Amino acid sequence: MKSKASEESQTSKSTHKKTSNSPTSPIPGKWNELNRKQRREMMRKMQSEDLSLEIVHPHAAGIDIGNESHYVAVPPSRDSQPVRCFGCTTAELKTMAEWLKRCGIRTAAMQSTGVYWIAVYDILEDAGFEVYLVNARETKNLPGRKTDVQESQWLMKLHTYGLLRNSFRPSRQIRMLRTYWRQRQDLVRSGGRHIQRMQKVLTQMNIQLANVISDISGTTGQAIIKAILAGERDPHELAAYRNARVQASEEQIAQSLEGNWQDDLLFVLGQEQSGYEFCQKQMAECDRQLAQCLAQLEDRSQGATLPQETRKNRLKKKKGNKPQFDLRAELFRMSGTDLSQIDGVDVMTAMTILSEVGWDMSKWKTENNFVSWLKLCPDNKISGDKVIGKGRTPTNNRATSALRMAASNLRLSDTYLGAQFRRLRSRLGAPVATKAMAAKLARLIYRMLRYGMKYVDQGAEFYEAQNHKLQMGR
C-alpha cells in the first residue's frame, strides 16, 4: 500500500504536468523560490481556478494579407458572413474599412507580408482602427495545412486573447524622413558600383590611375576621366589635370596613363561615367527634399546651442557622399541632442538611427528592451538555469547595421569606448566584441534621447586605470 507522502508526490507531479503549459502557471523564477509545501498549495489553488483564456480584445479582426486579395475575419456574431475577401485596390480597401466599422471592429491584426500590408495599414489607420502588425513567426502554431480563410480566423482568435505582440512602426513624419534617407543611401551604393566598374575598365586598358590616385571620384580623377572621354590621349596632357593636394607627381601620373585604348572599353567607361553623374544629380535632389523635411519638424532643442566639436579631425574629414547642408545642426534641432558626440557615431550614423527609430524612446520601456529590439542582446538557450547553447538572431534592421559599423570603427579610437572595445576583442574575439559595443552604443543613444543625458568621454587612460584597479582587487 502506498504511503500518503508518495500519493501526494504523484498527485503533485500529475497536476504539474497538466497545468505547466497553462497561461496562469507561475513564472520559473518565482516557482523555484517556493518550497515543497508552498508548491503543493499553489498547485491545489491552480486546479480549483478557471484556467480559460481571458478576452483582451473583444472587438478584434484578423486579416490575411496577399498580393491580389486580402481575407478578413470577424467574430461570427458580428456578421452572417464572418470571413470576406477583398481586392487590393484602394476602393476595395475602403470598402473593407466600412464593413469593419459596421461589424463594430476596433482593432485588427495582420502579418507583415512583403510590402503588401502597407496600403492596408495606412487606410485602416486613417479610418480610426488600431492596427497590430505582427511577426509571422509568432502565428505558426496552427496544425495542418492552412488556407487563407483559416489564417485570417487564426489571427483573429490569437488577437482576441491578446497573444500577439504589436511591431514597432514609427510616426508618419519619421517614415517620410526614412524614405528620403533610404533612397539616398541606395543612390550612394549605386554610385559606388559605377565607380568600381569604371576602375575595372581602366585596369583592362592598363590605365593604372587607381595606383597613384586614392579615389577616381575625386577632383583629379574626374577631370582626367572626362578628358579621356573628350578624346584626349596624351599622358602628359592628362596628368596636367593633377590637383595640388595629390601626393603623386605629374610624371608618375603620366606613366600610369600609358595604356591600350580600346573603343569598346571606352564606350563602357562613358556609360558608367554618365551613370555616376546621374546618381550624383539624384542625390542632390534627395538632399533638397531632406532639408525641407527636416525644416518642417518640430524644434526640440528648447533654445539650446549646438555643442562645439572639440575633438580633432572629427569635422575635417573628406566630404565624400555627405549631404550638402548642415545635417548635424538639423539633427540637433530635431532631436534636442547631438548623437555625434558619442565616439564612433558620426553624423551619417546618427541620421540613419533617427530615421529608423525616431527620437521618441518611450516606445521601449527600458534600454534593455531597446537593445533586444535591435537584436543586439545575447540569444542564450537556457534549460534548468543553465546555458545549453548560444544562437544567433539575424536581422536586417538598418539601425542595427549602422551601430555595428560604428562599433567596428572604435578599433583605432583613443577613447574610453575604444579601449573597452580592444579589451573585449582580445578576450572574446572581434564578432562578439562588435556586437557588445554596438549594444553599448545603443544604450548611450537611448539615454541621450530619453533622458537628455550628455556624453562625456573620459579617455582611454581612465578606462585602463579603472580596469587595472578592478583586476588588482580580485
ABEGO torsion letter per residue (X at the ends): XBBAAAAAAAAAAAAAAAAAABAABBBAAAAAABBAAAAAAAAAAAAABBABBBBABABBBBBBBBAABBBBBBBAAABABABBBBBABAAAAAAAAAAAAAAGBABBBBBBBEAAAAAAAAAAAAAGBBBBBBBAAAAAABBEBBBAAAAAAAAAAAAAAGABBBBBBBBAAAAAAAAAAAAAAAAAAAAAAAAAAAAAAAAAAGBBAAAABABAABAAAAAAAAAAAAGBABAAAAAAABBAABABBAAAAAAAABBBBBAAAAAAAAAAAAAAAAAAAAAAAAAAAAAAAAAABBBAAGGBBBBBBABBGAAABBAEABBABBAAAAAAAAAGBBAAABBGBBAAAAAAAAAAAEABAAABABAAAAAAAAGABBBBBBBGGBBAEBBBBBBABAAAAAAAAAAAAAAABBBAAAAAAAAAAAAAEAAAAAAAAAAAAAAAAAAAAAAGBBBBBAEAAAAAAAAAAAAAAX
